[in-house]
């Protein structure tokens, strides 16, 4: 087959049936597939069933549930009718986050609503839009020219939002079934509306909880205040030492493991547009609040440098605030790590730093959580070049080469499972999508461009990897 001709046929088929693909997305978003503990698991299973039917309608075979013991089902399907061509594993997830405060939603979270060109609903961008991006591209080939230029395998996970704890065992158990030359992961976002992105790095995270205690129970602040050490103040003093006056990490030795920027990364950063007012709006930063972290661009600080955050603090509460000295104070502290930082060494440095700054002899318990590793991709691989070319064709604009400030632990899990197969991180959202928050949304015109980009991607991978 002539690749250029079949790709054009697939694009024509997509353009003719775009409303049908949008209906597929609406149907998935209506299912409240929240995978968190305490929520009814039945909708997650119903979501897996709907995904299974969608994969079959798209022309995939061997469609089946991949079920971990005691977990939510993932869904698999494949088309392997292109002997001698590369095999591409397409990953997305069908589970979603809880809705948060439903009174902050402008429309019901599981009743998708179109407003001003954006589709609103829980999971519309994270990650059901990614699922239908795949099925739209696959169906456009199989119902159009009748064949794909590459072999495809599709894995739609059901537990991504709760940490993908069963994914490593699933990848081991079904290794032969899932084996691929390239992995495409639809779980990132674009640099801006209309501006596609390829993500080349992800920060990892090292997290601890810190509990400070000085009393066996809370006491009256009037009767006992003065000679007694306040655990909240002790905790605050410790936390305040984590960064300097410019907001830069102040833990000795922490920066020693940070890999210098490559020439490609530096060039990519210098080529990104920056408007402070737009950045402040996207970040929801108050007008008087400073941009911190020392010298360097905001993108370098978000993607390629470590950062320290206090995720939560607990002592008393607003509703139960009283004139007391609390017996205990608790906090959760996270360090985002970058290449080549070692998670174990980072944990040691953080723990040692806090222990050396305990005031007043209070008791401190520091408990680590399971760390997530950083990830980094080569920008010069044929697969990466194929993705860049496909996005430029699909969006009519060369993609931004970006990092990801957040952690996606399973990226490293998947690539390691297949011997370091290249991973291509694409997204359907933008900085205004509010994934994980109220009023999650998707810019429909960009989603349609993403679907076309995947059509081009299959063609580009066939040309560059065969």
Wavefront OBJ file of the C-alpha trace (Angstrom):
o trace
v 0.000 0.000 0.000
v 1.069 3.580 -0.614
v 1.393 5.063 2.875
v 0.634 8.629 1.818
v -2.520 7.526 0.003
v -3.812 5.390 2.879
v -3.123 8.152 5.399
v -5.100 10.593 3.280
v -7.965 8.095 3.126
v -7.860 7.697 6.913
v -7.940 11.462 7.420
v -10.895 11.812 5.077
v -12.722 9.083 6.978
v -12.008 10.800 10.291
v -13.229 14.174 9.042
v -16.438 12.582 7.780
v -17.149 10.769 11.066
v -15.774 13.220 13.628
v -19.167 13.616 15.328
v -19.382 9.857 15.852
v -16.031 9.909 17.649
v -17.196 12.796 19.795
v -20.278 10.773 20.736
v -17.968 7.932 21.810
v -16.220 10.357 24.146
v -19.486 11.647 25.596
v -20.605 8.094 26.338
v -17.420 7.311 28.267
v -17.498 10.550 30.263
v -21.024 9.792 31.477
v -19.702 6.790 33.437
v -18.504 7.803 36.964
v -15.491 5.480 36.935
v -13.863 6.742 40.151
v -11.278 4.175 41.219
v -10.573 5.548 44.709
v -11.192 3.395 47.806
v -14.615 3.968 49.301
v -16.310 4.508 45.944
v -18.563 1.947 44.290
v -16.349 -0.211 42.021
v -19.267 -1.098 39.729
v -18.948 2.037 37.538
v -15.256 1.298 36.961
v -16.182 -2.152 35.718
v -18.964 -0.650 33.596
v -16.417 1.759 32.148
v -14.130 -1.146 31.267
v -17.063 -2.807 29.538
v -17.771 0.309 27.486
v -14.106 0.603 26.533
v -14.135 -3.058 25.486
v -17.095 -2.460 23.182
v -15.426 0.641 21.763
v -12.234 -1.261 20.955
v -14.247 -3.946 19.188
v -16.201 -1.355 17.172
v -12.896 0.196 16.176
v -11.814 -3.075 14.570
v -9.489 -4.496 17.216
v -9.337 -8.212 17.970
v -8.470 -10.283 21.055
v -10.297 -7.696 23.162
v -10.235 -8.797 26.789
v -10.107 -7.689 30.402
v -6.720 -7.913 32.112
v -7.723 -8.192 35.747
v -5.429 -7.963 38.756
v -6.533 -9.832 41.841
v -8.638 -7.500 43.941
v -8.181 -4.580 41.535
v -10.013 -2.763 38.773
v -9.929 -4.207 35.234
v -7.752 -2.944 32.432
v -8.779 -3.554 28.817
v -6.639 -4.881 25.971
v -7.163 -5.132 22.227
v -4.908 -5.390 19.193
v -4.572 -5.318 15.432
v -1.465 -7.119 14.179
v -2.085 -7.300 10.453
v 1.094 -5.527 9.335
v 3.887 -8.152 9.316
v 7.351 -6.657 9.191
v 6.103 -3.324 10.487
v 6.722 -1.915 13.992
v 4.333 -2.663 16.853
v 3.016 0.291 18.844
v 1.513 -0.045 22.330
v -1.058 2.674 23.019
v -1.633 3.359 26.722
v -4.388 5.384 28.391
v -6.613 4.897 31.452
v -10.371 4.824 31.947
v -10.543 5.470 35.693
v -11.002 9.037 36.922
v -10.472 11.216 39.973
v -13.236 12.015 42.474
v -15.221 15.097 41.535
v -14.101 17.319 44.405
v -16.639 19.909 45.500
v -19.602 19.375 43.195
v -21.099 22.775 44.050
v -18.080 24.355 42.310
v -18.907 22.612 39.033
v -20.804 24.796 36.571
v -22.442 21.672 35.136
v -22.796 18.131 36.530
v -19.402 16.372 36.311
v -20.773 13.248 34.631
v -23.129 15.043 32.256
v -20.714 16.394 29.620
v -21.482 19.960 28.615
v -20.167 22.007 25.674
v -19.486 25.699 26.405
v -17.451 28.130 24.309
v -15.711 25.378 22.390
v -14.740 23.408 25.491
v -16.252 20.117 26.618
v -16.669 19.903 30.402
v -16.861 16.722 32.468
v -14.818 14.569 34.816
v -12.302 12.501 32.863
v -12.850 14.306 29.572
v -9.166 15.195 29.335
v -7.739 12.781 31.942
v -7.944 10.388 30.261
v -11.043 9.461 28.288
v -10.200 11.989 25.612
v -6.953 10.055 25.160
v -8.796 6.753 24.793
v -11.031 8.047 22.012
v -8.080 9.805 20.371
v -6.661 6.314 19.842
v -9.873 4.613 18.755
v -10.720 7.433 16.351
v -7.352 7.057 14.614
v -7.541 3.253 14.521
v -11.088 3.204 13.194
v -10.270 5.829 10.569
v -7.702 3.443 9.073
v -9.584 0.179 9.461
v -12.924 1.554 8.220
v -11.216 3.779 5.633
v -8.349 2.228 3.655
v -8.882 -1.058 5.525
v -5.503 -1.515 7.215
v -3.108 0.240 9.569
v 0.490 1.026 8.519
v 1.732 -0.381 11.863
v 0.650 -3.060 14.298
v -1.174 -1.649 17.313
v -1.831 -2.947 20.796
v -4.053 -0.962 23.137
v -3.885 -1.067 26.930
v -6.473 0.976 28.821
v -5.712 0.780 32.538
v -8.306 0.951 35.315
v -6.149 2.003 38.268
v -3.940 4.887 37.146
v -5.573 7.439 39.423
v -4.831 5.302 42.485
v -1.168 4.742 41.708
v -1.112 1.832 39.217
v -0.010 -0.508 42.007
v -1.014 -3.600 40.016
v 0.526 -2.469 36.726
v 3.998 -4.001 37.269
v 2.536 -7.459 37.900
v 0.153 -7.038 34.967
v 3.062 -6.150 32.660
v 4.984 -9.195 33.866
v 2.029 -11.552 33.536
v 1.081 -10.355 30.037
v 4.536 -9.408 28.805
v 4.332 -11.381 25.553
v 0.840 -10.098 24.806
v 1.855 -6.465 25.361
v 5.360 -6.555 23.824
v 5.954 -3.581 21.533
v 8.667 -1.543 19.818
v 7.275 1.859 20.839
v 4.942 2.973 23.626
v 2.579 5.937 23.235
v 1.174 7.345 26.469
v -1.779 9.723 26.375
v -1.438 11.258 29.824
v 0.268 14.645 29.504
v -0.926 18.064 28.367
v -0.028 20.557 25.676
v 2.033 23.673 26.306
v -0.922 25.900 25.459
v -4.169 25.883 23.535
v -3.347 25.160 19.902
v 0.301 24.501 20.796
v 1.113 20.752 20.823
v 3.806 19.317 23.042
v 6.125 16.350 23.321
v 7.154 15.591 26.885
v 10.774 14.464 27.206
v 11.175 14.306 30.981
v 9.149 13.853 34.143
v 10.088 14.722 37.677
v 9.839 12.022 40.299
v 8.878 12.532 43.920
v 10.192 11.666 47.371
v 7.657 12.165 50.146
v 7.691 11.945 53.942
v 5.237 12.622 56.725
v 6.514 14.448 59.791
v 4.773 14.248 63.177
v 5.886 16.448 66.077
v 4.757 15.742 69.660
v 5.554 17.448 72.950
v 2.479 16.698 75.080
v 0.472 13.598 75.899
v -2.689 15.620 75.232
v -3.621 19.166 74.259
v -3.719 21.711 77.096
v -5.196 25.178 77.762
v -2.954 27.856 76.248
v -3.760 30.335 79.011
v -3.024 27.989 81.870
v 0.100 26.393 80.382
v 1.310 28.732 77.615
v 4.841 30.064 77.980
v 7.048 27.285 79.324
v 5.658 24.494 77.119
v 7.018 23.902 73.586
v 4.301 24.259 70.955
v 4.491 21.365 68.430
v 2.970 23.530 65.694
v 5.639 26.181 66.147
v 8.335 23.511 66.297
v 7.083 21.992 63.039
v 6.858 25.426 61.404
v 10.458 26.199 62.369
v 11.624 22.917 60.838
v 9.651 23.349 57.616
v 10.850 26.927 57.167
v 14.447 25.683 56.810
v 13.688 23.608 53.702
v 14.035 26.591 51.337
v 15.970 29.847 51.407
v 14.619 33.387 51.162
v 14.333 33.033 47.363
v 12.339 29.807 47.620
v 15.243 27.638 46.450
v 15.893 24.256 48.106
v 18.186 24.752 51.102
v 18.944 21.124 51.988
v 22.732 20.641 51.910
v 23.832 18.299 49.122
v 20.418 18.126 47.455
v 21.528 19.789 44.218
v 24.672 17.661 43.851
v 22.845 14.968 41.884
v 21.104 17.293 39.427
v 22.094 16.650 35.807
v 23.020 19.819 33.866
v 20.697 20.745 31.030
v 21.591 19.235 27.680
v 22.094 21.478 24.685
v 18.781 20.255 23.252
v 16.945 21.024 26.496
v 18.480 24.491 26.753
v 17.553 25.258 23.146
v 13.995 24.022 23.695
v 13.591 26.186 26.807
v 14.914 29.268 25.035
v 12.429 28.731 22.216
v 9.340 28.697 24.428
v 7.227 31.847 24.540
v 6.709 33.366 27.974
v 4.173 35.948 29.089
v 4.113 36.562 32.832
v 0.449 37.574 32.969
v -0.553 34.443 31.040
v 1.648 32.298 33.270
v 0.121 33.828 36.397
v -3.367 33.157 35.063
v -2.569 29.553 34.178
v -0.927 28.950 37.564
v -3.717 30.770 39.448
v -1.041 32.933 41.114
v -2.227 35.944 43.100
v -1.365 39.390 41.748
v 0.882 40.261 44.696
v 2.623 36.904 45.034
v 6.167 36.658 43.717
v 7.538 34.112 41.273
v 10.233 32.400 43.334
v 12.951 29.779 42.947
v 15.915 31.971 42.061
v 17.289 32.698 38.571
v 16.228 30.797 35.475
v 13.039 30.466 33.487
v 9.863 29.249 35.142
v 9.926 26.235 32.823
v 13.432 25.237 33.867
v 12.381 25.490 37.512
v 9.192 23.469 36.951
v 10.657 20.725 34.776
v 14.406 20.374 35.306
v 15.091 21.446 38.889
v 14.013 19.897 42.183
v 11.366 21.688 44.208
v 10.077 21.272 47.745
v 6.419 21.519 48.733
v 4.528 21.162 51.987
v 1.449 19.307 50.778
v -0.523 19.294 54.015
v -0.369 20.484 57.627
v -2.627 19.324 60.423
v -2.920 20.209 64.101
v -6.369 21.387 65.031
v -8.891 22.615 62.460
v -10.707 25.821 61.631
v -13.983 24.449 62.913
v -12.475 23.178 66.156
v -9.892 25.914 66.728
v -9.672 26.613 70.458
v -7.324 28.330 72.894
v -5.042 25.328 73.288
v -1.509 24.151 72.779
v -1.916 21.179 70.471
v -0.331 17.933 71.564
v 0.836 17.111 68.047
v 1.411 18.673 64.650
v 1.723 16.794 61.374
v 2.854 17.634 57.843
v 3.482 15.943 54.519
v 6.557 17.112 52.631
v 7.398 16.269 49.018
v 10.538 16.835 46.959
v 10.197 16.680 43.184
v 13.362 15.033 41.877
v 14.994 15.314 38.451
v 17.715 13.451 36.525
v 20.122 12.186 37.977
v 18.915 12.471 41.580
v 18.807 9.227 43.547
v 15.511 8.778 45.447
v 17.149 6.974 48.377
v 19.857 9.611 48.746
v 17.252 12.373 48.499
v 15.253 10.724 51.273
v 18.373 10.457 53.434
v 19.249 14.126 52.911
v 15.707 15.292 53.676
v 15.398 13.168 56.812
v 18.837 14.179 58.082
v 18.106 17.861 57.428
v 14.876 17.771 59.423
v 16.347 15.775 62.315
v 19.234 18.202 62.685
v 16.774 21.079 63.085
v 14.433 19.720 65.742
v 13.916 22.485 68.345
v 13.281 22.283 72.065
v 13.727 18.519 72.390
v 10.295 17.667 70.987
v 9.652 14.137 69.719
v 9.646 13.837 65.914
v 8.608 10.837 63.826
v 9.502 10.893 60.105
v 7.910 8.248 57.884
v 8.793 7.852 54.185
v 6.283 7.000 51.469
v 7.119 4.954 48.382
v 9.078 7.217 46.005
v 8.364 7.686 42.306
v 11.346 7.806 39.925
v 12.098 10.521 37.393
v 12.048 9.712 33.665
v 13.976 11.102 30.714
v 13.742 10.436 26.961
v 16.190 10.792 24.102
v 15.138 13.492 21.645
v 17.091 12.079 18.722
v 15.415 8.677 18.343
v 13.462 7.869 15.159
v 10.310 7.391 17.248
v 10.661 10.854 18.770
v 11.235 12.387 15.343
v 8.139 10.581 14.059
v 6.026 12.007 16.876
v 7.322 15.536 16.308
v 6.531 15.322 12.590
v 3.055 13.902 13.249
v 2.132 16.622 15.734
v 3.292 19.339 13.368
v 1.096 17.896 10.619
v -1.884 17.436 12.921
v -1.784 20.849 14.567
v -0.152 22.861 11.798
v 2.478 23.946 14.331
v 5.763 22.395 15.444
v 5.431 20.942 18.939
v 7.004 22.441 22.020
v 9.571 20.127 23.572
v 8.699 20.224 27.249
v 9.257 18.565 30.572
v 6.628 17.470 33.018
v 6.769 18.813 36.538
v 4.586 16.028 37.872
v 5.253 12.327 38.251
v 3.836 9.507 36.147
v 5.466 6.474 37.787
v 4.157 3.931 35.300
v 6.091 5.497 32.386
v 9.334 4.110 33.758
v 7.523 0.879 34.675
v 6.291 0.346 31.108
v 9.499 1.277 29.302
v 11.613 -0.872 31.627
v 9.242 -3.816 31.087
v 9.956 -3.699 27.351
v 13.714 -3.324 27.531
v 13.817 0.452 27.294
v 11.365 0.832 24.405
v 10.954 4.535 23.585
v 7.948 6.227 25.151
v 6.095 9.061 23.436
v 4.052 11.229 25.814
v 1.186 13.029 24.120
v -1.754 14.874 25.608
v -5.168 16.212 24.729
v -5.426 18.832 27.478
v -3.981 22.305 27.954
v -3.170 24.535 30.958
v -6.855 25.450 31.243
v -8.146 21.865 31.381
v -8.191 21.621 35.216
v -7.564 17.883 35.317
v -8.159 16.565 38.875
v -10.020 19.773 39.719
v -13.567 21.029 39.344
v -14.745 21.948 35.831
v -12.291 19.673 34.034
v -12.480 20.457 30.335
v -11.145 19.792 26.867
v -10.748 22.226 23.977
v -12.624 20.307 21.292
v -10.703 21.774 18.355
v -7.398 20.696 19.909
v -8.733 17.228 20.653
v -9.670 16.831 16.985
v -6.150 17.921 16.014
v -4.763 15.341 18.431
v -6.835 12.619 16.755
v -5.472 13.618 13.354
v -1.961 13.681 14.801
v -2.245 10.026 15.843
v -3.369 9.160 12.315
v -0.186 10.832 11.065
v 1.848 9.180 13.842
v 1.045 5.667 12.645
v 2.267 6.638 9.185
v 5.424 8.353 10.471
v 6.357 5.408 12.692
v 5.924 3.018 9.773
v 8.214 5.148 7.613
v 10.938 5.693 10.213
v 11.014 2.361 12.061
v 10.438 -0.184 9.295
l 1 2 3 4 5 6 7 8 9 10 11 12 13 14 15 16 17 18 19 20 21 22 23 24 25 26 27 28 29 30 31 32 33 34 35 36 37 38 39 40 41 42 43 44 45 46 47 48 49 50 51 52 53 54 55 56 57 58 59 60 61 62 63 64 65 66 67 68 69 70 71 72 73 74 75 76 77 78 79 80 81 82 83 84 85 86 87 88 89 90 91 92 93 94 95 96 97 98 99 100 101 102 103 104 105 106 107 108 109 110 111 112 113 114 115 116 117 118 119 120 121 122 123 124 125 126 127 128 129 130 131 132 133 134 135 136 137 138 139 140 141 142 143 144 145 146 147 148 149 150 151 152 153 154 155 156 157 158 159 160 161 162 163 164 165 166 167 168 169 170 171 172 173 174 175 176 177 178 179 180 181 182 183 184 185 186 187 188 189 190 191 192 193 194 195 196 197 198 199 200 201 202 203 204 205 206 207 208 209 210 211 212 213 214 215 216 217 218 219 220 221 222 223 224 225 226 227 228 229 230 231 232 233 234 235 236 237 238 239 240 241 242 243 244 245 246 247 248 249 250 251 252 253 254 255 256 257 258 259 260 261 262 263 264 265 266 267 268 269 270 271 272 273 274 275 276 277 278 279 280 281 282 283 284 285 286 287 288 289 290 291 292 293 294 295 296 297 298 299 300 301 302 303 304 305 306 307 308 309 310 311 312 313 314 315 316 317 318 319 320 321 322 323 324 325 326 327 328 329 330 331 332 333 334 335 336 337 338 339 340 341 342 343 344 345 346 347 348 349 350 351 352 353 354 355 356 357 358 359 360 361 362 363 364 365 366 367 368 369 370 371 372 373 374 375 376 377 378 379 380 381 382 383 384 385 386 387 388 389 390 391 392 393 394 395 396 397 398 399 400 401 402 403 404 405 406 407 408 409 410 411 412 413 414 415 416 417 418 419 420 421 422 423 424 425 426 427 428 429 430 431 432 433 434 435 436 437 438 439 440 441 442 443 444 445 446 447 448 449 450 451 452 453 454 455 456 457 458 459 460 461 462 463 464 465 466
